Amino acid sequence: MKEVGNILTDSFGREHNYLRISLTERCNLRCTYCMPANGIQLSPKEHIMTYEEIYTIAKEFVTHGVTKIRLTGGEPLIRKDVLLILEKLAQLPVELAITTNGVIVDKFIKQFKEYGIQKINVSLDSLNIDKNKGITRRDYFAKVYHNIQLLVKEGFEVKVNCVLMKGFNDNEIIDFIELTKHQPLQIRFIEFMPFDGNEWNMEKLVSLEEILQEVYSHYDTNHFIRLHDLPNDTAKNYKIKEYQGSFAVISSVTNPFCDSCNRIRLTANGQLKNCLFSTSESDILTPLRNGEAIAPIIEKVLLSKKKVRNGMNTIEKFKNLKIHSKNRSMIAIGG
């Protein structure tokens, strides 16, 4: 039963206190699982939220109970007014975090500290230079790897997001975990998920079970620790005994975490998505520009949220590619 007066609670009683805001549809990489080979049709500039509109919408969410905001993209740091956005959002009583590809993150160390950004997620899908170049369609591996080390050195809480794909980087699972031996990193293995234009199929998926089998075959079970997951955590967390860091698996396909979902997404062009896999969106930017109240729209969006993955409650439904082609490409959603 929905709690009266709480517009961020859906019909299944899930409270949404985590807002993910995409700042831009643009990126300086071209990752194959995120962006179609031919790119995407970008929204016209006038359709993209201004920094004032981002702040106004965020403030509305905070008023109703949002306590965490994560900035995503595209690549959020390439937006020209990103520092102004950070400055504005830092005025709100929220935990502010960011997800980045790490290419230019070294230029923002001072500002991150100034605006209280402590948690930074960096995408890195291979530790092999050639494979990394192949998946990102750019040659920035050395820069990104260096910047990850820099963030750790500067005291940030760093998570490395690695999308696993069979036959591509599934032989690097142990290599990634070994990065946690002497560094307080968290490696997050993410199951390959279907979005428009990324040529997803089940055969490319590396499941939670397969990841753990690889770990069990390499490490002594006495050294393998299952960590306590935080409330609303999307990841199942693990650690190798005496290693400084940890690793986790985000199993959106084979072992979803929908029961405790507390996330809602705002795209760069002002559309609300109540689920990463949702094929429907709700325009919040146009009403805002027209001077209309946006709280009723937020409430309606949350009440229309399905119990599991936008209604894809079986693997068979998940394999229906017609459904995925109706969703955006990942780059246009914001991870």
Phi, psi and chi 1 to 4 in degrees:
 res  aa     phi    psi   chi1   chi2   chi3   chi4
   1 MET       -  132.1 -178.1   67.5   67.2      -
   2 LYS   -71.4  135.2 -177.5 -177.4 -175.1  -63.6
   3 GLU   -72.9  127.3 -179.7 -177.2  -21.0      -
   4 VAL   -61.6  129.0  176.8      -      -      -
   5 GLY    92.2  -13.0      -      -      -      -
   6 ASN  -100.4   98.8 -172.9  -11.8      -      -
   7 ILE   -75.8   -9.5   69.7  170.0      -      -
   8 LEU   -97.8    9.7  -63.2 -177.3      -      -
   9 THR  -102.7  127.9  -59.0      -      -      -
  10 ASP   -87.2 -176.9   67.8   13.0      -      -
  11 SER   -72.1   -8.1   56.9      -      -      -
  12 PHE  -103.5   10.0  -60.1   97.5      -      -
  13 GLY    82.1    8.2      -      -      -      -
  14 ARG   -81.2  126.5  -64.9  172.8  -64.9 -163.1
  15 GLU   -93.9  129.6  -62.8  178.9   -0.2      -
  16 HIS  -105.9  100.5  -65.6   70.9      -      -
  17 ASN  -112.4   14.9   63.0  -15.4      -      -
  18 TYR  -128.9  113.6 -175.2  179.8      -      -
  19 LEU  -109.3  127.0  175.7   64.8      -      -
  20 ARG  -107.5  121.4  -59.7  173.9   69.9   97.9
  21 ILE  -113.5  120.5  -55.8  176.5      -      -
  22 SER   -84.7  126.9  173.7      -      -      -
  23 LEU   -89.6  -22.5  -59.5 -173.8      -      -
  24 THR  -161.0  153.8  178.8      -      -      -
  25 GLU   -92.7   -2.5  -60.7  170.1  -10.1      -
  26 ARG   -92.3  156.7  -61.4  178.1 -178.8  -85.8
  27 CYS  -153.6  152.8 -171.1      -      -      -
  28 ASN   -94.1    4.9   45.1    5.8      -      -
  29 LEU  -121.4  171.8  -61.1 -177.3      -      -
  30 ARG  -136.4   54.5  -64.8  -69.4 -176.2  -87.1
  31 CYS   -59.5  133.9  -62.9      -      -      -
  32 THR   -64.0  -33.6   57.9      -      -      -
  33 TYR   -81.1  -10.0   56.4   82.4      -      -
  34 CYS  -107.6  -39.3 -175.4      -      -      -
  35 MET  -126.5  131.9  179.5 -174.5  -69.9      -
  36 PRO   -59.5  154.0  -21.9   32.1      -      -
  37 ALA   -55.2  -35.6      -      -      -      -
  38 ASN   -92.0   12.0  -63.9  -34.8      -      -
  39 GLY    77.0 -170.1      -      -      -      -
  40 ILE  -128.6  162.9   63.3  169.1      -      -
  41 GLN   -78.6  109.2 -178.4   65.0   48.6      -
  42 LEU   -71.7  147.7  -63.6  171.2      -      -
  43 SER   -67.3  143.3  -60.5      -      -      -
  44 PRO   -57.0  148.1  -22.9   33.3      -      -
  45 LYS   -53.7  -39.1 -176.4  177.4  179.8 -179.8
  46 GLU   -70.2  -11.7   61.8  -88.9   17.7      -
  47 HIS   -91.7   -9.6  -67.6  179.9      -      -
  48 ILE   -84.9  138.2  -60.9  -63.9      -      -
  49 MET   -61.1  137.4  -63.9 -178.3  -66.3      -
  50 THR   -79.1  168.7   66.3      -      -      -
  51 TYR   -64.1  -34.2   79.3   87.4      -      -
  52 GLU   -64.9  -40.1  -65.5  100.8  -28.6      -
  53 GLU   -69.8  -37.9  -69.5  164.2  -17.6      -
  54 ILE   -59.9  -45.8  -69.2  171.4      -      -
  55 TYR   -64.6  -43.7  174.5   74.7      -      -
  56 THR   -62.7  -44.1  -60.6      -      -      -
  57 ILE   -67.6  -43.9  -65.4  172.5      -      -
  58 ALA   -60.2  -42.2      -      -      -      -
  59 LYS   -61.6  -38.7 -174.4  177.9 -179.6 -179.1
  60 GLU   -62.3  -44.2 -178.8   76.5   17.4      -
  61 PHE   -63.5  -42.1  -88.7   94.8      -      -
  62 VAL   -63.7  -38.7  171.8      -      -      -
  63 THR   -56.6  -33.8  -62.8      -      -      -
  64 HIS   -97.4    5.4  -68.2  -76.1      -      -
  65 GLY   126.0   -0.2      -      -      -      -
  66 VAL   -69.9  131.8  159.4      -      -      -
  67 THR  -118.0   -8.3   58.2      -      -      -
  68 LYS  -138.4  135.3  179.9  176.4 -179.8  178.6
  69 ILE  -127.0  128.3  -66.7  176.1      -      -
  70 ARG  -116.0  132.0  177.6  173.5  -67.9  -83.3
  71 LEU   -94.6  132.2  -57.7  179.3      -      -
  72 THR  -133.7 -169.9   67.5      -      -      -
  73 GLY  -146.9 -142.4      -      -      -      -
  74 GLY    32.0 -156.8      -      -      -      -
  75 GLU  -105.8  106.3  170.6   49.0   46.1      -
  76 PRO   -59.5  -31.1   21.4  -33.5      -      -
  77 LEU   -76.1   -8.9  -64.4  178.9      -      -
  78 ILE   -87.7   -7.4   66.8  171.6      -      -
  79 ARG   -69.4  131.2 -179.4  160.3  164.7  156.7
  80 LYS   -63.1  -32.7  -68.0 -179.4  179.4  179.2
  81 ASP  -103.1   27.0   60.1   -8.9      -      -
  82 VAL   -60.9  -36.6   64.1      -      -      -
  83 LEU   -67.0  -34.8  -68.7 -179.3      -      -
  84 LEU   -66.9  -39.6 -172.3   54.9      -      -
  85 ILE   -63.8  -44.3  -66.3  170.0      -      -
  86 LEU   -61.0  -43.4  -65.2 -179.9      -      -
  87 GLU   -61.0  -43.2 -179.3 -176.9    4.4      -
  88 LYS   -67.3  -48.4  -68.0  -71.0  -69.6 -177.0
  89 LEU   -68.0  -27.1  -65.9 -179.8      -      -
  90 ALA   -66.3  -15.4      -      -      -      -
  91 GLN   -78.3  -14.9  -60.9  171.7   17.1      -
  92 LEU   -86.4  149.8  -61.9  173.2      -      -
  93 PRO   -79.8   67.2   30.1  -35.3      -      -
  94 VAL  -135.9  162.1  -65.3      -      -      -
  95 GLU   -82.7  122.1  175.6 -173.2  -53.0      -
  96 LEU  -106.0  127.1 -166.1   56.6      -      -
  97 ALA  -134.5  172.1      -      -      -      -
  98 ILE  -148.4  146.5 -166.0  163.8      -      -
  99 THR  -115.7  129.9  -65.5      -      -      -
 100 THR  -142.3  160.0  171.8      -      -      -
 101 ASN   -85.7   -4.2   60.2   33.7      -      -
 102 GLY    83.1   -1.6      -      -      -      -
 103 VAL   -64.3  -42.6  174.2      -      -      -
 104 ILE  -120.1   18.5   58.7  173.7      -      -
 105 VAL   -64.0  -24.7   75.1      -      -      -
 106 ASP   -63.2  -20.9   52.6  -55.6      -      -
 107 LYS   -79.0   -6.6  -61.1  179.3 -179.7  179.5
 108 PHE  -120.2    9.5  -63.9   88.8      -      -
 109 ILE   -54.7  -50.2  -60.4  -66.3      -      -
 110 LYS   -60.3  -45.4  178.0 -178.2  177.3 -178.5
 111 GLN   -69.0  -37.4  -72.1   83.8    1.9      -
 112 PHE   -57.9  -44.2  -73.6  165.2      -      -
 113 LYS   -67.0  -40.6  -68.3 -178.3  177.8 -179.1
 114 GLU   -63.0  -37.6 -179.4  179.3   -7.2      -
 115 TYR   -99.2   12.2  -61.5  128.2      -      -
 116 GLY    74.7   23.3      -      -      -      -
 117 ILE   -86.8  113.4  -62.8  176.4      -      -
 118 GLN  -109.7  -31.4  177.7   62.8   22.5      -
 119 LYS  -101.3  119.0  -63.9 -178.6  178.5 -179.8
 120 ILE  -129.1  123.0  -57.2  174.8      -      -
 121 ASN   -99.9  130.3  -69.3    7.4      -      -
 122 VAL  -120.8  132.6 -177.1      -      -      -
 123 SER   -86.1  129.1  -61.1      -      -      -
 124 LEU  -154.2  114.7 -177.0   67.4      -      -
 125 ASP  -103.8   -6.7  -58.8  -57.7      -      -
 126 SER  -156.4  147.7  176.6      -      -      -
 127 LEU   -97.0    4.8  -61.8  174.4      -      -
 128 ASN   -99.2  125.9  177.6  -76.8      -      -
 129 ILE   -58.2  -46.1  -65.9  175.8      -      -
 130 ASP   -68.3  -41.6  -68.6  -26.8      -      -
 131 LYS   -66.6  -38.9  -75.1 -159.4  -68.9 -174.8
 132 ASN   -62.6  -41.2 -165.0  -91.7      -      -
 133 LYS   -63.9  -37.6 -175.7  176.5 -179.6  179.8
 134 GLY   -66.0  -41.6      -      -      -      -
 135 ILE   -80.2  -30.6 -163.5  169.0      -      -
 136 THR   -92.4  -12.9   64.2      -      -      -
 137 ARG    59.2   23.1  -56.8 -173.3 -178.8  108.4
 138 ARG  -145.3  164.2  -64.2  -68.7 -173.7  -89.2
 139 ASP  -114.4   72.3 -170.1   12.0      -      -
 140 TYR  -122.6   15.5  -74.6  121.6      -      -
 141 PHE   -55.9  -50.1  171.0   78.1      -      -
 142 ALA   -59.4  -40.2      -      -      -      -
 143 LYS   -66.4  -45.3 -174.7   69.3 -178.7  -62.1
 144 VAL   -66.1  -44.1  172.5      -      -      -
 145 TYR   -61.9  -42.8 -169.3   81.1      -      -
 146 HIS   -61.5  -42.1  167.3   78.4      -      -
 147 ASN   -68.5  -30.9  -77.9  -17.4      -      -
 148 ILE   -63.6  -44.6  -70.1  172.9      -      -
 149 GLN   -63.2  -38.7  -48.6  -56.6  -47.5      -
 150 LEU   -63.2  -44.5  176.8   62.2      -      -
 151 LEU   -61.4  -41.7  -70.9  170.9      -      -
 152 VAL   -62.6  -46.2  171.5      -      -      -
 153 LYS   -60.1  -35.5 -178.9 -179.8  177.5 -179.0
 154 GLU   -82.5    0.8  -68.2  -70.7  -21.4      -
 155 GLY    91.3   12.8      -      -      -      -
 156 PHE   -79.5  155.2  -67.4   97.6      -      -
 157 GLU   -87.6  106.8 -175.8  177.7  -34.9      -
 158 VAL  -109.4  129.1 -177.4      -      -      -
 159 LYS  -115.3  134.8  -64.8  179.6  179.4  178.1
 160 VAL  -104.8  116.6  176.4      -      -      -
 161 ASN   -89.4  122.4  -69.5  -18.9      -      -
 162 CYS  -125.5  112.8  173.9      -      -      -
 163 VAL   -83.2  116.9  176.6      -      -      -
 164 LEU   -87.9  137.2  -73.1  177.1      -      -
 165 MET  -136.9  130.0  -74.0  169.2  -79.7      -
 166 LYS   -61.8  133.7 -162.9  162.8  -69.2 -176.0
 167 GLY    82.2   -3.0      -      -      -      -
 168 PHE  -113.8  -65.1  173.4   70.9      -      -
 169 ASN  -128.6   10.8   59.6   -6.2      -      -
 170 ASP   -69.0  -12.6   55.6  -28.6      -      -
 171 ASN   -88.6    8.0   63.6  -18.5      -      -
 172 GLU  -110.7    7.4  -63.1 -173.4   64.7      -
 173 ILE   -56.2  -48.8  -67.7  171.7      -      -
 174 ILE   -67.2  -39.0  -58.1  -55.5      -      -
 175 ASP   -58.4  -41.6  -66.6  -24.8      -      -
 176 PHE   -66.9  -43.8  -89.4  101.5      -      -
 177 ILE   -61.7  -35.3  -67.8  175.3      -      -
 178 GLU   -64.9  -20.4  -76.9  -60.5  -59.5      -
 179 LEU   -64.4  -20.7  -67.8  179.0      -      -
 180 THR   -86.9   -3.1   71.3      -      -      -
 181 LYS   -64.5  -44.5 -172.5  171.4 -175.2  176.8
 182 HIS  -118.3   10.0  -58.2  -63.9      -      -
 183 GLN  -135.6  144.3  -57.6  178.2   86.0      -
 184 PRO   -80.1   49.9   31.4  -36.4      -      -
 185 LEU   -88.5  154.5  -74.1  171.3      -      -
 186 GLN  -116.0  121.4 -175.7 -170.6   74.9      -
 187 ILE   -90.5  129.5  -55.3  -63.0      -      -
 188 ARG  -117.6  110.8  -55.4 -155.8  -54.6  171.7
 189 PHE   -84.7  124.3  -61.9  116.1      -      -
 190 ILE  -113.8  126.7  -57.3  173.2      -      -
 191 GLU   -63.4  137.5  -70.2 -176.5  -15.9      -
 192 PHE   -60.8  122.9 -176.5   31.8      -      -
 193 MET  -113.6  149.6  -66.5  176.8  -75.2      -
 194 PRO   -85.3  130.4   30.4  -33.5      -      -
 195 PHE  -142.7  163.7  -63.5   97.5      -      -
 196 ASP   -55.7  125.2 -174.3   33.8      -      -
 197 GLY    86.3    1.9      -      -      -      -
 198 ASN  -102.2   11.5   73.4   -9.7      -      -
 199 GLU    54.4   43.5  -59.3 -179.6   -3.6      -
 200 TRP   -72.6  142.3 -178.0   88.2      -      -
 201 ASN  -153.0  159.5   68.3   61.4      -      -
 202 MET   -61.7  -27.4 -160.1   70.3 -175.9      -
 203 GLU   -67.9  -22.5  -66.4  178.9   -1.9      -
 204 LYS   -84.0  -12.3  -64.0 -179.6 -178.6  179.0
 205 LEU   -73.5  134.4 -179.1   87.9      -      -
 206 VAL  -107.5  110.4 -175.8      -      -      -
 207 SER   -80.4  166.1   68.9      -      -      -
 208 LEU   -52.7  -46.4  167.7   68.3      -      -
 209 GLU   -61.5  -42.3 -177.9  179.6   -0.6      -
 210 GLU   -67.8  -37.1  -69.6  170.3  -45.1      -
 211 ILE   -62.8  -47.0  -65.0  168.2      -      -
 212 LEU   -67.3  -33.6  -66.2 -177.3      -      -
 213 GLN   -61.7  -40.3  -75.6  177.0  -10.0      -
 214 GLU   -63.7  -41.3 -179.7   71.0   13.6      -
 215 VAL   -65.7  -45.7  175.7      -      -      -
 216 TYR   -61.4  -34.3  -69.7  142.7      -      -
 217 SER   -74.6  -16.6   68.4      -      -      -
 218 HIS  -105.9  -35.4 -173.1   83.8      -      -
 219 TYR  -110.5  145.8  -63.3  101.8      -      -
 220 ASP   -62.8  134.2 -171.6  -49.1      -      -
 221 THR   -60.3  -25.5   53.9      -      -      -
 222 ASN   -70.8  -17.5  -67.2  -34.7      -      -
 223 HIS  -102.2    1.7  -66.2  163.8      -      -
 224 PHE  -102.2  117.1 -176.3   63.6      -      -
 225 ILE  -115.3  129.3  -57.2  170.7      -      -
 226 ARG   -88.6  115.5  175.5   69.9  164.5   96.5
 227 LEU   -83.0  161.5  -61.4  175.6      -      -
 228 HIS   -76.6  126.4  177.6   69.2      -      -
 229 ASP   -81.7  140.0  -60.1  -29.5      -      -
 230 LEU   -74.6  156.8  -63.1  174.5      -      -
 231 PRO   -56.6  139.6  -24.4   34.0      -      -
 232 ASN    68.1   12.6  -52.2  117.4      -      -
 233 ASP   -71.0  134.7 -148.7  -25.1      -      -
 234 THR   -83.9  -15.7   60.5      -      -      -
 235 ALA  -110.3  150.3      -      -      -      -
 236 LYS   -97.0  123.5  -66.4  172.3  174.8   59.7
 237 ASN  -106.0  140.1  -63.8  -84.8      -      -
 238 TYR  -140.5  167.9  -53.1   88.6      -      -
 239 LYS  -155.9  144.7 -179.9 -178.6  178.0   67.3
 240 ILE   -91.8  128.2  -55.3  -57.3      -      -
 241 LYS   -52.3  133.2 -170.2  175.8 -178.9 -179.6
 242 GLU    74.2    0.5  -63.3 -179.3   -5.5      -
 243 TYR   -80.7  144.5  -80.8   27.7      -      -
 244 GLN   -67.3  -41.4  -75.5 -167.6   40.3      -
 245 GLY   -99.0 -163.7      -      -      -      -
 246 SER  -147.6  177.7   61.5      -      -      -
 247 PHE  -142.0  163.7   69.6   97.6      -      -
 248 ALA  -148.5  162.4      -      -      -      -
 249 VAL  -126.6  127.2 -178.6      -      -      -
 250 ILE  -104.0  104.7  -61.0  178.1      -      -
 251 SER  -107.5   64.7   50.9      -      -      -
 252 SER   -61.2  -27.3  -55.7      -      -      -
 253 VAL   -91.3  -55.9  178.7      -      -      -
 254 THR   -88.1  -19.1   65.4      -      -      -
 255 ASN  -151.8   70.5 -156.5  -37.0      -      -
 256 PRO   -66.7  161.6   25.1  -33.9      -      -
 257 PHE  -117.6   29.6   37.8   81.0      -      -
 258 CYS   -63.1  -30.0  -56.8      -      -      -
 259 ASP   -58.3  -30.3  -74.1  -12.2      -      -
 260 SER  -113.0   18.3   61.0      -      -      -
 261 CYS   -63.1  131.4 -177.7      -      -      -
 262 ASN  -127.7   21.9   66.0  -23.8      -      -
 263 ARG  -108.4  144.7  -67.6  154.0  175.0   76.7
 264 ILE  -137.4  145.4 -172.3  165.7      -      -
 265 ARG  -116.6  141.0  -71.8  171.2  166.9   80.7
 266 LEU  -120.7  116.7  175.1   62.8      -      -
 267 THR   -78.2  164.5   67.5      -      -      -
 268 ALA   -62.4  -26.2      -      -      -      -
 269 ASN   -99.8   24.9   63.9  -16.0      -      -
 270 GLY    77.1   32.1      -      -      -      -
 271 GLN  -108.0  137.0  -57.0  -69.4  -45.7      -
 272 LEU   -92.3  133.7  -77.1 -179.3      -      -
 273 LYS  -123.3  125.5  -70.1  176.6   70.3   74.2
 274 ASN   -88.1   -1.8   59.2   21.6      -      -
 275 CYS  -156.3  144.2  175.3      -      -      -
 276 LEU   -57.1  -32.6 -175.2   60.3      -      -
 277 PHE   -95.7    4.5  -60.9  107.6      -      -
 278 SER   -65.3  135.1  177.1      -      -      -
 279 THR   -94.2   -3.1   55.0      -      -      -
 280 SER  -113.8  153.0   62.5      -      -      -
 281 GLU  -138.6  160.9  -56.0  172.0  -10.4      -
 282 SER  -128.8  123.8  -63.5      -      -      -
 283 ASP   -72.1  119.7 -177.7   10.7      -      -
 284 ILE  -110.3  -17.7 -161.6  171.2      -      -
 285 LEU   -74.3  -43.5 -177.6   56.8      -      -
 286 THR   -61.9  -48.7  -59.1      -      -      -
 287 PRO   -58.7  -39.1  -25.5   35.3      -      -
 288 LEU   -60.2  -45.3  178.9   73.1      -      -
 289 ARG   -67.2  -23.8  -70.8  177.7  173.6  176.4
 290 ASN   -88.1    3.3  -69.3  -22.3      -      -
 291 GLY    79.2   16.3      -      -      -      -
 292 GLU   -89.2  157.4  -58.4  170.5   22.0      -
 293 ALA   -69.8  135.7      -      -      -      -
 294 ILE  -102.5  -11.1   60.6  174.0      -      -
 295 ALA   -58.8  -42.4      -      -      -      -
 296 PRO   -61.7  -32.3  -24.6   35.6      -      -
 297 ILE   -68.7  -44.3  -58.9  172.7      -      -
 298 ILE   -57.8  -46.3  -63.0  171.0      -      -
 299 GLU   -60.8  -44.1 -177.8  174.7   32.9      -
 300 LYS   -63.3  -40.7 -174.8  176.6 -179.8  179.8
 301 VAL   -61.4  -44.4  168.6      -      -      -
 302 LEU   -68.0  -37.4  -95.0  -61.0      -      -
 303 LEU   -69.8  -20.9  -72.9  176.5      -      -
 304 SER   -90.5    1.1   66.6      -      -      -
 305 LYS   -68.7  133.3 -175.8  167.3 -176.8  169.9
 306 LYS   -78.9  163.6  -57.6  -71.5 -178.6   62.7
 307 LYS   -70.1  -38.7 -174.4  175.7 -177.3  179.0
 308 VAL  -135.7  123.0  177.6      -      -      -
 309 ARG    36.9   53.8  -68.6 -178.6  -49.8 -150.3
 310 ASN    55.4   33.1 -166.6   43.1      -      -
 311 GLY    92.9   -5.5      -      -      -      -
 312 MET   -84.1   79.5  -67.3 -172.1  -67.2      -
 313 ASN   -96.2    7.0   54.5   -0.2      -      -
 314 THR  -137.1  157.8   65.7      -      -      -
 315 ILE   -63.5  -34.2  -69.2  -64.9      -      -
 316 GLU   -60.4  -44.5  -74.0   67.6   32.0      -
 317 LYS   -65.7  -35.2  -70.3 -178.5 -179.6  179.2
 318 PHE   -64.3  -30.1 -144.9   85.7      -      -
 319 LYS   -79.6   -7.2  -68.3  178.8 -179.9  179.0
 320 ASN   -75.3   98.2 -174.3  -12.5      -      -
 321 LEU   -66.6  -19.7  -60.6 -176.1      -      -
 322 LYS   -64.1  -32.3  -68.7 -178.4 -179.8  179.7
 323 ILE   -67.3  -44.9  -64.7  176.4      -      -
 324 HIS   -68.2  -29.8  -48.7  -44.4      -      -
 325 SER   -72.3  -11.7   64.6      -      -      -
 326 LYS   -89.3  -10.7  -64.1  176.9 -176.8  178.0
 327 ASN   -91.3  167.7 -162.9    0.6      -      -
 328 ARG   -74.2  164.0  -64.6 -177.7  179.8 -137.5
 329 SER   -68.8  153.1  -60.8      -      -      -
 330 MET   -56.0  -38.7  172.5   63.7   90.6      -
 331 ILE   -61.6  -28.0 -169.6  168.6      -      -
 332 ALA   -90.2   -7.2      -      -      -      -
 333 ILE   -91.4  -48.8  -63.3  174.7      -      -
 334 GLY    94.2  115.4      -      -      -      -
 335 GLY   -53.9      -      -      -      -      -
